[in-house]
Every structure is written in structure tokens, then in C-alpha cells.
Amino acid sequence: MTTATTALAGLAPALATHLREHDFTVAGLETTLGRAAVAALDRSDAATVRRHAREAGPTGLLVRLFILGDELPAGQVAGALPAVAVEDGLTAGLWERVGPPESPGTTLRALVDLRPVDTGYGTRWIFSDSDGSMVHTETRPDHVLGVGQASLSLLRISPSSRAGSVLDLGTGCGIQLVHALDTADAATGTDITPRCLDLAAATLAVNGLDAELLSGPWFDPVAGRRFDRIVANPPFVVGTSEVGHSYRESGLVLDGASSTVVSGAPEHLAPGGTAVLLVSWVEQDGVDWRSRVASWVPEDGVDAWVLRRDVSDPGLYVWTWLTDEGMDPRDESTARAADVWLDHLEAEEVSGIGFGYVYLRRIDGPSAVLCEDLTHPFDGGLGDEAEAYFARTAWLREAAERHGDEASALDSTVFVVSPDVRLHVSESLAPTDAPDEDPATGPGGHEQDLVVVERVGGARWRHEIDPLTATVLRGARTGALPLEDLVLLAAVGAGEDPSALAAPIRRVMADLFLHGVVTPAGVPGVVPPGGGVG
């Protein structure tokens, strides 16, 4: 496989030599500019970054040129990058000349953003269009988005395991391709925008990497092909069918882009392959959001795990994306654009816009979909958590088949508690005024206080369980008895009927199992990441 050949990609290897020479790396910026400047860079505080960069030698000059968009004397640029001829840079679109060519004071201004990013395996350099939060620039229709929060989120939630082949659908600047190639044997990036493919080729070249780049919409360029992993940060903005900027608007109404990717990815997954997708969807009053997203998953061959991270009010959503493209919220044109967008959402009865992560695993048999909220903070490694989740659902399907049904499979299983699990009592401070009720107990004589069980690593799942289920969970710490026996002992100890407790406790234990709180003893691959926390 070869990268697309562009003039900018052709200059990239020589440019990379000087980037290394001047320590234009993640660690190098912190060492040369200082932590305060790096923190300012993270918050797009151009003034503070520039103040530190002026006195930071060649490294600071590269920051000013490629990140801050400063106009710099051509002689200084040539001195820092002697292997990159000024005229070659002009031809390749690396920079432009500001001022008349014959003037001895000619200055250069970069036409692209180039910055170091740690994608999880050390510094990689990423080409994109200039960051509008750092540089006064007009966002062009074919704008190539750089390293934003969405792309960083996708990096953070992707599995770290090796994969034979990876498809980056809508590769943009190529950051996901670069990340994938650290663990994949081969990678393919697709995009409908020629400028994206040009800058992705340059990103690959400056990092000394090789991948296949294909032009075309959605899955058309890879028709008939399958991959071990698919990653996608599609143009998922929920709006009208008009395309103002190709990096965020798909031309499909509302959440059509997300629907297209979720429904289309499974047929391009190899058996056991995994898709990791960022998506948005519309939410409507009286309609369960889970049913909408679940409807996108094919009826057969897919295990799906959908995690909702956030829900935005339409007004906040529209304001966020309009300001994202550089529109001034004080201008009348912005107000008009907001009215058109909000009128469209109102006509479609959209009460909110959900955002989250979708994991898909290619399986044999009927599809299964679990949609849930993950709005709390979580540790890194969510992609590995997803792979452990799919291992658990696969184990449960196989166990149910062996035992005849899921209930029998759970009852006969010896569960153990994951090492990163903590359990404590959640005491209610609400007054109890009922005269005929023991303040320490509720109706039926059961304790009112719930027991909180939570994982302190990984996805940090948290459950509130009743005291009897907590007794069963404590019994599982020894890893000696099957669930059925643990329920029997807990019921006898509490003076309860085991047959009445079996089904509700079993349901809770199934949920705890899916979240990695408990796992079957001696079964590899189902222990969640971070399970070794002491």
C-alpha cells in the first residue's frame, strides 16, 4: 500500500528531520516553552503561548509559524528549516509569502497547522488546516479539522490490542490512521474531501508511515472488503441537509450520518471484528433514545454496546456549533442562522441531541444491543473495557447454550469479585416519620440503607444493591460456590424464601457481570482493564 502522493507529502520527510532536530515534540514543548505555555496551548490562549515562544529559539519559532500562524521573516524560517526550500514550501502550500517577492523583508505565513501530539505511543506530528481558535482565519468549506476534542475522545476510547487491518472512515487529517498504525498491520483511510486526503498523506509522510488512502463517500471505497477494526468520527452534527463544512455536516437530515455509519459498519467487519464510533442522535419527548439508536443496528450478526455521554439542549447545541465555525454570536447573521437551525429542530420535535460512543462486534447469531449512560468520569482504556465486555457477552451466550438457558447458566457459575471493586453502605439521612415503622428498617423489615458497589478503575461503574444481594456478593469473594448456593445461604441467613429471591438477585448479578464487577472464576479475557487494582 502507498500513500497518496502530494507536494506537501513530498516535503514532509525533510521537514520531519528538522522537527526532530529542534525537539518540536510533546515533551520538547514542555521543556523549551514550559508547562505554563503548554497549558495555555491546551486552552487556545495564543497570547500566552506567543509570549513564551518568542524566547524559545527554533522550537518557539516553529510554534509561532505552524501553530500561532505568525508572519515570520523568510530568512529565519529558512535558517530553522534549511532542507525545505522556501520556494518548494510555497509550491506545496506549506506557507505563503506576505509582501512583495522582491522585498528584502519578505515574510512567510504558514497555510497549515502542524503540531506534535501524543497519540498514546509517543509524539506524532499532525497536519491540518489552521486552528480558528488560535489564528484569525476563515473556515473554508473543505476545512480539515485538526486535533480536537472529538478526535482525542476517539483515540482515548479505541482498543489498544493489535489488529490485522483497520479502516478509518472519514480520516480527515489522518490522526486516527497514525494511532492505528501503532498496533495494526495495515490501515486504510477514506474521505470524500480531496484536501483531507492530501493532508492525511502529509501526516503519514511526516511520521514515516504508510497507509492506503481512498476517495469516496461512506463505505463506497471499501465495498466488499472487511476489516478487523473500524474507527470513525463521522460528520455527525445534527442539522439540515445543507453542507456548510464537510468535516461536520454530512448532507443527511438530522442524525442520518450516525445512522448510516452504525448500520453500515457491521458488513465491513471481519468475524470478531470491532467498530468504535462517535455518534450523535436526536432525542424527542416521550421517545426512549435507546430505541432510536438500537434501531440502527442490523437484526443479525452484531453485538452492540452504546454509551450515552451527554445530552445537549437544542439552543446550546446550535450556539456551540455556530461559534465553532467562527461566527460571532453578536452578529445578526449568526442570529439568522441560529433561527433557521432551531426552526428545523423544532419542526422535527427534537428536544435534545444525544452524544456518545458505539461499539460493535461482529458475531454469529441474533444481534444484541445494550444502551446505557456513561456520564461519570472514567479512567483510560475504555476500548479495552469494551473488548472485555464483548468477551463477557460471548461467554454468557455460550454458557446459556450449554445449560439450556441464561438463568441456569448464571445459577451454576462460580463468580469471583474483580479486584478493583469496593463495597460500602449508603446511609439515608432522610427522617422516618411513620409511627409504625422501625426507623432502621423499611416495609417488610428489610434495611432501608442500600449498599453501594463500585469499580474504582476502568469504566468506574457504580451500582446500588440491596443488603441480601450484597451478602451474595461478599460470598463470591471466596470463589468457592456457584451463584445458586450463595443465594440459598443468604436467604436462609435472612429467613427468606430462596425461590423468591433467586430471580431478582440473578438479574442484578447479570448486570454486575456485564459491568465487570464479578467474573466467572478461571475464565480468561473477561476480567476488565484495571482489574488488578489493589
Stockholm file with secondary structure:
# STOCKHOLM 1.0

chainA/1-534         MTTATTALAGLAPALATHLREHDFTVAGLETTLGRAAVAALDRSDAATVRRHAREAGPTGLLVRLFILGDELPAGQVAGALPAVAVEDGLTAGLWERVGPPESPGTTLRALVDLRPVDTGYGTRWIFSDSDGSMVHTETRPDHVLGVGQASLSLLRISPSSRAGSVLDLGTGCGIQLVHALDTADAATGTDITPRCLDLAAATLAVNGLDAELLSGPWFDPVAGRRFDRIVANPPFVVGTSEVGHSYRESGLVLDGASSTVVSGAPEHLAPGGTAVLLVSWVEQDGVDWRSRVASWVPEDGVDAWVLRRDVSDPGLYVWTWLTDEGMDPRDESTARAADVWLDHLEAEEVSGIGFGYVYLRRIDGPSAVLCEDLTHPFDGGLGDEAEAYFARTAWLREAAERHGDEASALDSTVFVVSPDVRLHVSESLAPTDAPDEDPATGPGGHEQDLVVVERVGGARWRHEIDPLTATVLRGARTGALPLEDLVLLAAVGAGEDPSALAAPIRRVMADLFLHGVVTPAGVPGVVPPGGGVG
#=GR chainA/1-534 SS CCCCCCHHHHHHHHHHHHHHHTTCSHHHHHHHHCHHHHHHHHTTCHHHHHHHHTTSHHHHHHHHHHTSCCCEEHHHHHHHCTTSCHHHHHHHTSEEEESCTTCTTCEEEESSEEEEEECSSSEEEEEESCCTTTSCCCCCTTCCCCSCHHHHHHHHHSCCSCEEEEEEESCTTSHHHHHHTTTEEEEEEEESCHHHHHHHHHHHHHTTCCCEEEESSTTGGGTTCCEEEEEECCCCCCBCSCCSCTTTCCSSSBTHHHHHHHHHSGGGEEEEEEEEEEEEEEECTTSCHHHHHHTTSCSEEEEEEEEEEEEECHHHHHHHHHHHTTCCTTSHHHHHHHHHHHHHHHHTTCCEEEEEEEEEEEEEEECEEEEEECCSCCCSCHHHHHHHHHHHHHHHHHHHHHHSSHHHHHHTCCEEECTTEEEEEECCCSCCCCTTSCTTBCGGGCBCCEEEEEESSTTCCEEEECHHHHHHHHHHTTCCSCHHHHHHHHHHHHTCCHHHHHHHHHHHHHHHHHTTSEEETTCTTCSCTTTTCC
#=GC SS_cons         CCCCCCHHHHHHHHHHHHHHHTTCSHHHHHHHHCHHHHHHHHTTCHHHHHHHHTTSHHHHHHHHHHTSCCCEEHHHHHHHCTTSCHHHHHHHTSEEEESCTTCTTCEEEESSEEEEEECSSSEEEEEESCCTTTSCCCCCTTCCCCSCHHHHHHHHHSCCSCEEEEEEESCTTSHHHHHHTTTEEEEEEEESCHHHHHHHHHHHHHTTCCCEEEESSTTGGGTTCCEEEEEECCCCCCBCSCCSCTTTCCSSSBTHHHHHHHHHSGGGEEEEEEEEEEEEEEECTTSCHHHHHHTTSCSEEEEEEEEEEEEECHHHHHHHHHHHTTCCTTSHHHHHHHHHHHHHHHHTTCCEEEEEEEEEEEEEEECEEEEEECCSCCCSCHHHHHHHHHHHHHHHHHHHHHHSSHHHHHHTCCEEECTTEEEEEECCCSCCCCTTSCTTBCGGGCBCCEEEEEESSTTCCEEEECHHHHHHHHHHTTCCSCHHHHHHHHHHHHTCCHHHHHHHHHHHHHHHHHTTSEEETTCTTCSCTTTTCC
//
